[in-house]
Amino acid sequence: MTTFLNTETRFCKESQLLKPVAAFTRRQGFQLQRFELPFYEYRIDLYGFSDKKDATVAIELKLNNWRRALLQAMLYQLCADFVYIAMPDRSARRADHAEIKKNHVGLISVHKLGRCSTLIPARKHGEVRNFYRQLQIEYLRGYRHA
């Protein structure tokens, strides 16, 4: 009897998405990162800053509820230049891409074995408030290691 290994990563918790998404955003230049960054009564799953680009990124991780992720992501636009939702590939492909794109939010797909790809690039938006953005950057600089 032959046994085949299932190489498909099945994500059971949002926290399983964090490591591959953090590595993906580091490769995009967001070297300074913090997990679970407080913002009002929420916690931004991943927040990053790129000195080189002078840009911030906020990422909301969700296993399947893209609508709830979008609502949170829209709030994070107050403190980040670029905002993304990151989901397992299957869930990301089922999300309403037009609705996400309309709100200037990006979508990251996390594939098997943790490989990530951008399905929808985040766009700069007019919602960011410099006070909140600077506060988050200062918070990040106080925490060099995520």
C-alpha positions, 0 to 999 in steps of 0.5 A: 500500500502506497501512502501519499503525503498531503503537501497542502497546508490547511490553515486552521488558525489565523496565526498560521498565516502570520509567518508567511505573510510577515516574510512576504512583506519583508521581501517587499521592503517592510523590514520593521514589523510588529504583530498585534499592534493596538489601534483603538479597540482592535489589534492590527495583525501585522503592521510594517514600516519601510524606511526606504519607501517611507511607507507603512502597511497594515494587514488583517488576517482572516481564514474566510470572512472577507467582509469582516476583514474589509471593515477592519482593513478600512479602519486601518487606512487611518494609520497605514499607507497601504492596507491588505487582507491576507487569506488562504488562497481558496478563501481569497479567490472567493472574496468579492474582488471588486468590493475590496478593490473599490475600497483601495484595499489589497488582497494577499493569497496564502498558498500551500506551503506558505507561499504568498502572492498579491491578488489585488495590489493595495492603492494609496488612499486619502484616509491616512491621518499623519498623527496616527501613522506617526504614532504607529511608526514610533511604536514600531521603532520602540519594538525592533523585534516582532 
